[in-house]
Amino acid sequence: MSTGKEPLLVGLDIGSHTVKVCQLRASKDGLELLALGNTVLPIDAVEDGRIQDEAAVGEAISRLFRNLKISERRVAVSVSGYSVIVKKISTEILPEKELAAHIPAVAEQYIPFDIKDVYLDYQDLHTISADKQRTDVLLIAAKKEIIDGYLQLLERLRLKPMLVDVDSFALENIYELTAGVAENVALVDIGASTININIIAGGNSLLARDIVAGSRQITELIARRLGIDETEAERLKLGLTTSEEHQKKIEEMYLGTCTQWILEIKKTLDLYRAKNAANPVQKIVLSGGGSRVQGLEGFIRQETGLEVSHINPFANIRFNSKKLDENYVQHLAPEMAIAAGLAIRPARW
């Protein structure tokens, strides 16, 4: 994160339902929000993290930059989905250069893709074993064709992609900025078609999962069952309109879909607990447009027994209320978390 007057990258979160953009400025007084916005994509323009309709996605990005009057061209993007693997592995303790050379051979054991087809990165967690022979390393792999697709599109738009991150790590960065404390927390971002779960303990990401599920399930279910279009179904889902005639059916659809989500959250917590029983998760923090589904926060609290809250990515970021409407910022806040986590990165490369 930047703390000086240096320029920051524009955060660009390309989801399956919307594109989100966030621009911040760093100064001696801290961070200031300059611009934020989103725009809806056509259905299936982005699927499983892969850009399928380059023209539609490109137009959406260009429109956002144009409407928000963003002149900075250096951007940060992030990826998630089946093409991204994040896994904690154990390896022998090695000097940095030797570890870097060792990682590709080790990674082949854990990655379900040909090693030549992925970009690899890693982070040494420095969790040295009792015998001082081994350490944990967080391994990150992403399919080249997915990353290259993003980079080529952005370059065609005359943007300069300086950083490609992982959704769950961008979320972790903004959470640490807003929370300011090292709690054991499960960060759960519910998007339209992907749920990112990242468990942080001791300041490190110890377990990250991407689940193919999301709020579009509810929208499609409501539209199909009630025979209405997806625009009206989306409004019913978010409680922006009501239908007394169909309320019971809608509640049943909520319950069925949200129960699936919670089972995945609990499964992730169980996976973490199996290896970290002495260091339990203390709370769950929600983000993403899907986290605004009515009653979800209370339902998760009831089913997990944990404290549950929503992230406010702009909690420690000031903005000019004459230029940005406070209600608009608060309304968009939950779904802007990943874009904000990207936007705190300095443009020093």
Buried (B, 14 or more C-beta within 10 A) or exposed (E): EBEEEEBBBBBBBBBBBBBBBBBBBBEEEEBBBBBBBBBBBEBEBBEBBBBBBBEBBBBBBEEBBEEBEBEBBBBBBBBBBBBBBBBBBEBEBBEEEEBEEBBBEBBEEEBEBEEEEBBBBBBBBEBEEEEEEBBBBBBBBBBBEBBEBBBEBBEEBEBBBBBBBBBBBBBBBBBBBBBEEEBBBBBBBBBBBBBBBBBBBEEBBBBBBBBEBBBBBBBBBBBEBBEBEBEBBBBBBBEEEEBEEBEEBBEEBBEEBBEBBBEBBEEBBEBBBEEBEEEEBEBBBBBBBBBBBEEBBEBBBEBBEBEBEBBBBBEEBEBEEEEBEEEEBEEBBBBBBBBBBBBBBBBEE
